[in-house]
């Protein structure tokens, strides 16, 4: 029985497909079944950040202050061996 490889790719025109991964085949006849993959919309990063901040606020998250971050960085740098 022949091996079956399932790989995604992109239709570059009505006759050519560019595969996302190489196949362990050289030359010869193959059977191709084409199934259109739904395209996902690009993420809206600004909306994601708004949602993230709202969820953090709802659970009572308090981001570190500038002073806390500076103190952490100073302690980290002081621990370095030169």
C-alpha positions in Angstrom: 0.0 0.0 0.0 1.3 3.5 -0.9 2.1 6.0 1.8 -0.2 9.0 2.3 1.3 12.3 3.2 -0.9 15.2 4.4 0.8 18.6 4.0 -0.7 22.1 3.8 0.3 24.5 1.1 -0.7 27.5 -0.9 -2.3 27.6 -4.3 -0.2 30.1 -6.3 -2.4 29.9 -9.4 -5.0 27.6 -10.8 -2.4 24.9 -11.6 0.5 25.3 -9.0 0.7 24.4 -5.3 3.6 25.4 -3.1 3.8 23.0 -0.2 4.6 24.2 3.4 7.0 21.2 3.9 9.0 19.0 1.6 7.8 15.5 0.9 10.1 12.5 1.0 9.4 11.7 -2.7 11.4 12.4 -5.8 9.5 12.2 -9.1 6.5 10.3 -10.3 2.8 10.5 -10.5 0.9 11.5 -7.3 -2.8 11.9 -6.4 -3.7 15.3 -5.0 -6.9 16.1 -3.1 -7.5 19.8 -2.5 -9.5 21.1 0.5 -9.7 24.8 1.1 -8.4 25.8 4.5 -10.2 28.7 6.2 -8.1 31.7 6.6 -7.9 33.3 10.0 -8.3 37.0 10.4 -5.2 38.9 11.5 -5.3 39.5 15.2 -6.2 43.0 16.3 -3.5 43.6 18.8 -5.0 46.9 20.2 -8.3 45.1 20.9 -6.4 42.2 22.5 -4.6 44.6 24.8 -7.8 46.3 25.8 -9.4 42.9 26.6 -6.2 41.8 28.5 -6.2 45.0 30.6 -9.9 44.6 31.4 -9.4 41.0 32.5 -6.5 42.0 34.7 -8.4 44.8 36.3 -11.4 42.5 36.9 -9.2 40.0 38.9 -7.5 42.8 40.8 -4.1 42.6 39.1 -1.8 45.5 40.0 1.2 45.9 37.6 4.6 46.6 39.2 5.5 50.2 39.8 8.6 51.8 38.1 10.3 51.7 41.5 9.7 48.0 42.0 11.1 47.2 38.5 14.1 49.4 39.0 14.8 47.8 42.4 14.5 44.3 40.8 16.9 45.3 37.9 19.4 46.8 40.4 19.4 43.6 42.5 19.8 41.4 39.4 22.7 43.5 38.1 24.4 43.4 41.5 24.3 39.6 41.5 26.3 39.4 38.3 29.9 38.2 38.6 32.4 40.0 36.4 
